């Protein structure tokens, strides 16, 4: 399959509900930031899928690799959004299952390689449950996307080593239709609980006092990908 065929198939399957039930049991990730005005600590919690976007059942499933355009359509349908660079770091810190990255070098954008990588990860995981990280680069939202001189970019980040260092710095060099085996889609529920009150993630990112809960970049004004 090429990327368009893969996007089309994954969209059809996910929107029809062919998603492993375990993936929809979201996991809390607690974060905090110091209020620049009062000096007090602001606490928040957001909820993420325990693994990367997958299709199938709890016993017969596979992680899938798609463009940010398809990922955004799926996120919208599930009232979710894609994480920022800071959130990828925080999710890694909160993860119960941290696995060492396994790079692959041949036919990186082919569907068989993507499935082989899924099987390698499962061999590492050995059935351990819980929030997993270190297995993919994340497709992220970033102000660098809309400030890139070239149009139609995507941002990727992450793939943490056991010492917590990401293999992939924030990068916007790929065109938005480029997808390879290493890119994963982590979904985040769009409602954030800030000091016990629910807020939409766009409201959090646009608030100068609160955006540090979710974003550590100079500009935090890229909320979603177009499709």
C-alpha positions as a Markdown table, in Angstrom:
| # | Residue | x | y | z |
|---|---|---|---|---|
| 1 | Unk | 0.0 | 0.0 | 0.0 |
| 2 | Unk | 1.1 | 3.6 | -0.5 |
| 3 | Unk | 0.3 | 6.2 | 2.1 |
| 4 | Unk | -3.0 | 7.2 | 0.6 |
| 5 | Unk | -4.3 | 3.6 | 0.6 |
| 6 | Unk | -3.0 | 3.1 | 4.1 |
| 7 | Unk | -4.7 | 6.3 | 5.4 |
| 8 | Unk | -7.9 | 5.3 | 3.7 |
| 9 | Unk | -7.9 | 1.8 | 5.2 |
| 10 | Unk | -7.1 | 2.9 | 8.7 |
| 11 | Unk | -9.7 | 5.7 | 8.6 |
| 12 | Unk | -12.3 | 3.3 | 7.5 |
| 13 | Unk | -11.5 | 0.7 | 10.2 |
| 14 | Unk | -11.1 | 3.1 | 13.1 |
| 15 | Unk | -14.2 | 5.2 | 12.3 |
| 16 | Unk | -16.2 | 1.9 | 12.1 |
| 17 | Unk | -14.9 | 1.0 | 15.6 |
| 18 | Unk | -12.3 | -1.6 | 14.8 |
| 19 | Unk | -10.0 | -0.4 | 17.6 |
| 20 | Unk | -8.8 | -2.7 | 20.4 |
| 21 | Unk | -10.8 | -1.9 | 23.5 |
| 22 | Unk | -7.7 | -1.6 | 25.7 |
| 23 | Unk | -6.6 | 1.4 | 23.6 |
| 24 | Unk | -9.7 | 3.4 | 24.7 |
| 25 | Unk | -9.0 | 3.0 | 28.4 |
| 26 | Unk | -7.2 | 6.3 | 28.8 |
| 27 | Unk | -4.4 | 6.8 | 31.4 |
| 28 | Unk | -4.0 | 10.0 | 33.5 |
| 29 | Unk | -0.8 | 12.0 | 33.2 |
| 30 | Unk | -0.3 | 14.6 | 36.0 |
| 31 | Unk | 1.5 | 17.8 | 35.2 |
| 32 | Unk | 2.1 | 21.1 | 37.0 |
| 33 | Unk | 3.5 | 24.6 | 36.3 |
| 34 | Unk | 4.4 | 27.6 | 38.4 |
| 35 | Unk | 2.0 | 30.5 | 38.0 |
| 36 | Unk | 4.2 | 33.5 | 36.8 |
| 37 | Unk | 1.8 | 36.0 | 38.6 |
| 38 | Unk | 1.2 | 34.4 | 42.0 |
| 39 | Unk | 4.1 | 32.0 | 42.3 |
| 40 | Unk | 1.8 | 29.2 | 43.2 |
| 41 | Unk | 1.8 | 25.8 | 41.6 |
| 42 | Unk | -1.0 | 25.0 | 39.1 |
| 43 | Unk | -1.8 | 21.3 | 38.9 |
| 44 | Unk | -3.5 | 19.6 | 36.0 |
| 45 | Unk | -4.2 | 16.1 | 34.6 |
| 46 | Unk | -4.7 | 15.0 | 31.0 |
| 47 | Unk | -5.6 | 11.6 | 29.7 |
| 48 | Unk | -3.8 | 9.7 | 26.9 |
| 49 | Unk | -4.2 | 6.4 | 25.1 |
| 50 | Unk | -2.0 | 3.7 | 26.7 |
| 51 | Unk | -0.4 | 2.9 | 23.4 |
| 52 | Unk | -0.2 | 4.2 | 19.8 |
| 53 | Unk | -3.1 | 4.1 | 17.4 |
| 54 | Unk | -3.9 | 0.5 | 16.5 |
| 55 | Unk | -6.6 | -1.5 | 14.7 |
| 56 | Unk | -8.1 | -4.9 | 15.7 |
| 57 | Unk | -9.2 | -6.6 | 18.9 |
| 58 | Unk | -7.5 | -7.1 | 22.2 |
| 59 | Unk | -6.1 | -10.4 | 21.0 |
| 60 | Unk | -5.5 | -9.7 | 17.3 |
| 61 | Unk | -4.3 | -6.1 | 16.6 |
| 62 | Unk | -1.5 | -4.0 | 15.1 |
| 63 | Unk | -0.1 | -0.5 | 15.5 |
| 64 | Unk | -0.7 | 1.6 | 12.4 |
| 65 | Unk | 1.3 | 4.4 | 10.8 |
| 66 | Unk | -0.6 | 7.2 | 9.1 |
| 67 | Unk | -0.3 | 10.9 | 8.1 |
| 68 | Unk | -1.1 | 13.7 | 10.4 |
| 69 | Unk | -4.1 | 14.5 | 8.2 |
| 70 | Unk | -5.7 | 11.1 | 8.8 |
| 71 | Unk | -4.6 | 11.2 | 12.5 |
| 72 | Unk | -6.4 | 14.6 | 12.9 |
| 73 | Unk | -9.6 | 13.2 | 11.4 |
| 74 | Unk | -9.5 | 10.3 | 13.9 |
| 75 | Unk | -8.6 | 12.6 | 16.8 |
| 76 | Unk | -11.6 | 14.8 | 16.0 |
| 77 | Unk | -13.9 | 11.9 | 15.8 |
| 78 | Unk | -12.8 | 10.8 | 19.3 |
| 79 | Unk | -12.7 | 14.3 | 20.9 |
| 80 | Unk | -8.9 | 14.1 | 21.1 |
| 81 | Unk | -5.8 | 15.9 | 19.9 |
| 82 | Unk | -2.2 | 15.2 | 19.2 |
| 83 | Unk | 0.4 | 15.9 | 21.9 |
| 84 | Unk | 3.1 | 18.5 | 22.0 |
| 85 | Unk | 6.8 | 17.9 | 22.5 |
| 86 | Unk | 6.6 | 18.6 | 26.2 |
| 87 | Unk | 3.7 | 16.2 | 26.5 |
| 88 | Unk | 5.7 | 13.4 | 24.8 |
| 89 | Unk | 8.4 | 13.9 | 27.5 |
| 90 | Unk | 5.8 | 13.9 | 30.3 |
| 91 | Unk | 4.1 | 10.7 | 28.9 |
| 92 | Unk | 7.5 | 9.0 | 28.8 |
| 93 | Unk | 8.2 | 9.9 | 32.4 |
| 94 | Unk | 4.8 | 8.6 | 33.4 |
| 95 | Unk | 5.0 | 5.4 | 31.4 |
| 96 | Unk | 4.9 | 2.1 | 33.2 |
| 97 | Unk | 6.4 | 0.2 | 30.3 |
| 98 | Unk | 9.5 | 1.8 | 28.8 |
| 99 | Unk | 11.1 | 0.0 | 25.9 |
| 100 | Unk | 14.4 | 0.6 | 24.1 |
| 101 | Unk | 13.9 | 1.9 | 20.5 |
| 102 | Unk | 14.6 | -0.5 | 17.7 |
| 103 | Unk | 15.6 | 1.3 | 14.5 |
| 104 | Unk | 15.1 | -0.4 | 11.1 |
| 105 | Unk | 16.8 | 0.7 | 7.9 |
| 106 | Unk | 15.3 | -1.0 | 4.8 |
| 107 | Unk | 12.0 | -0.1 | 3.2 |
| 108 | Unk | 11.2 | 2.2 | 6.1 |
| 109 | Unk | 7.9 | 3.4 | 4.5 |
| 110 | Unk | 6.6 | 0.0 | 3.5 |
| 111 | Unk | 3.6 | -1.6 | 5.3 |
| 112 | Unk | 5.4 | -4.9 | 5.8 |
| 113 | Unk | 8.2 | -3.1 | 7.7 |
| 114 | Unk | 5.6 | -1.3 | 9.8 |
| 115 | Unk | 4.0 | -4.6 | 10.8 |
| 116 | Unk | 7.4 | -6.2 | 11.4 |
| 117 | Unk | 8.2 | -3.3 | 13.8 |
| 118 | Unk | 4.9 | -3.9 | 15.6 |
| 119 | Unk | 5.9 | -7.5 | 16.1 |
| 120 | Unk | 9.4 | -6.6 | 17.4 |
| 121 | Unk | 7.8 | -4.2 | 19.9 |
| 122 | Unk | 5.5 | -7.0 | 21.1 |
| 123 | Unk | 8.4 | -9.3 | 21.5 |
| 124 | Unk | 10.0 | -6.7 | 23.8 |
| 125 | Unk | 6.9 | -5.9 | 25.7 |
| 126 | Unk | 6.2 | -9.6 | 26.5 |
| 127 | Unk | 2.6 | -8.9 | 27.4 |
| 128 | Unk | 3.3 | -6.3 | 30.1 |
| 129 | Unk | 0.3 | -4.0 | 30.5 |
| 130 | Unk | 0.2 | -0.3 | 31.1 |
| 131 | Unk | 1.1 | 3.0 | 29.6 |
| 132 | Unk | 3.9 | 2.3 | 27.1 |
| 133 | Unk | 6.6 | 4.6 | 25.7 |
| 134 | Unk | 10.0 | 4.6 | 23.9 |
| 135 | Unk | 8.7 | 2.6 | 21.0 |
| 136 | Unk | 7.9 | 5.4 | 18.4 |
| 137 | Unk | 8.5 | 8.9 | 17.4 |
| 138 | Unk | 5.4 | 10.9 | 18.0 |
| 139 | Unk | 3.6 | 13.1 | 15.4 |
| 140 | Unk | 3.2 | 16.3 | 17.4 |
| 141 | Unk | 1.6 | 19.7 | 17.2 |
| 142 | Unk | 4.2 | 22.5 | 17.2 |
| 143 | Unk | 4.4 | 26.2 | 16.4 |
| 144 | Unk | 7.4 | 25.2 | 14.3 |
| 145 | Unk | 5.0 | 23.7 | 11.7 |
| 146 | Unk | 3.3 | 26.9 | 10.9 |
| 147 | Unk | 6.5 | 28.9 | 11.0 |
| 148 | Unk | 8.4 | 26.6 | 8.6 |
| 149 | Unk | 9.3 | 28.4 | 5.3 |
| 150 | Unk | 8.0 | 25.3 | 3.4 |
| 151 | Unk | 4.3 | 24.5 | 3.4 |
| 152 | Unk | 2.6 | 21.2 | 4.4 |
| 153 | Unk | 5.0 | 20.1 | 7.1 |
| 154 | Unk | 4.5 | 17.7 | 9.9 |
| 155 | Unk | 6.4 | 17.7 | 13.3 |
| 156 | Unk | 7.9 | 14.6 | 14.9 |
| 157 | Unk | 9.6 | 14.2 | 18.2 |
| 158 | Unk | 10.6 | 11.5 | 20.7 |
| 159 | Unk | 11.6 | 7.9 | 20.6 |
| 160 | Unk | 13.3 | 8.0 | 24.0 |
| 161 | Unk | 16.3 | 6.0 | 25.0 |
| 162 | Unk | 16.3 | 4.2 | 28.4 |
| 163 | Unk | 18.2 | 7.3 | 29.9 |
| 164 | Unk | 15.3 | 9.5 | 28.8 |
| 165 | Unk | 17.0 | 11.2 | 25.9 |
| 166 | Unk | 15.0 | 11.3 | 22.7 |
| 167 | Unk | 16.6 | 10.0 | 19.5 |
| 168 | Unk | 14.5 | 12.4 | 17.4 |
| 169 | Unk | 14.7 | 16.1 | 18.3 |
| 170 | Unk | 11.7 | 18.3 | 17.2 |
| 171 | Unk | 11.8 | 18.1 | 13.4 |
| 172 | Unk | 9.7 | 19.6 | 10.7 |
| 173 | Unk | 11.8 | 18.6 | 7.7 |
| 174 | Unk | 9.3 | 16.0 | 6.3 |
| 175 | Unk | 6.4 | 16.8 | 4.0 |
| 176 | Unk | 3.1 | 16.0 | 5.7 |
| 177 | Unk | 2.5 | 12.8 | 3.6 |
| 178 | Unk | 5.7 | 11.2 | 4.6 |
| 179 | Unk | 5.1 | 8.2 | 6.9 |
| 180 | Unk | 7.5 | 5.5 | 8.0 |
| 181 | Unk | 7.5 | 2.6 | 10.5 |
| 182 | Unk | 8.9 | 4.8 | 13.4 |
| 183 | Unk | 6.1 | 7.4 | 13.5 |
| 184 | Unk | 3.2 | 6.8 | 15.9 |
| 185 | Unk | 0.0 | 8.5 | 16.7 |
| 186 | Unk | -0.8 | 9.0 | 20.4 |
| 187 | Unk | -4.2 | 10.4 | 21.2 |
| 188 | Unk | -5.0 | 12.8 | 24.1 |
| 189 | Unk | -8.5 | 13.6 | 25.3 |
| 190 | Unk | -9.1 | 17.2 | 24.5 |
| 191 | Unk | -10.5 | 18.1 | 27.9 |
| 192 | Unk | -7.8 | 18.9 | 30.5 |
| 193 | Unk | -8.6 | 18.9 | 34.2 |
| 194 | Unk | -6.9 | 22.1 | 35.6 |
| 195 | Unk | -7.2 | 22.6 | 39.3 |
| 196 | Unk | -10.2 | 20.3 | 39.3 |
| 197 | Unk | -12.0 | 22.1 | 36.4 |
| 198 | Unk | -12.3 | 20.8 | 32.9 |
| 199 | Unk | -10.8 | 23.0 | 30.1 |
| 200 | Unk | -10.4 | 22.5 | 26.4 |
| 201 | Unk | -6.8 | 22.0 | 25.4 |
| 202 | Unk | -6.9 | 25.0 | 23.0 |
| 203 | Unk | -8.0 | 27.2 | 25.9 |
| 204 | Unk | -5.1 | 25.9 | 28.0 |
| 205 | Unk | -2.5 | 26.4 | 25.2 |
| 206 | Unk | -3.8 | 30.0 | 24.5 |
| 207 | Unk | -3.6 | 31.0 | 28.2 |
| 208 | Unk | -0.2 | 32.6 | 29.1 |
| 209 | Unk | -0.4 | 31.3 | 32.6 |
| 210 | Unk | -1.5 | 27.7 | 31.7 |
| 211 | Unk | 0.2 | 26.9 | 28.4 |
| 212 | Unk | 3.3 | 25.7 | 30.3 |
| 213 | Unk | 1.3 | 22.7 | 31.4 |
| 214 | Unk | 1.3 | 21.4 | 27.9 |
| 215 | Unk | 3.9 | 23.2 | 25.9 |
| 216 | Unk | 7.6 | 24.2 | 26.3 |
| 217 | Unk | 8.1 | 25.9 | 23.0 |
| 218 | Unk | 8.4 | 29.6 | 22.2 |
| 219 | Unk | 5.1 | 29.5 | 20.3 |
| 220 | Unk | 2.2 | 27.2 | 21.4 |
| 221 | Unk | -0.3 | 28.3 | 18.8 |
| 222 | Unk | -0.5 | 25.2 | 16.5 |
| 223 | Unk | -3.5 | 23.3 | 17.7 |
| 224 | Unk | -4.3 | 20.9 | 14.9 |
| 225 | Unk | -3.4 | 19.7 | 11.4 |
| 226 | Unk | -5.6 | 20.5 | 8.4 |
| 227 | Unk | -7.3 | 17.8 | 6.3 |
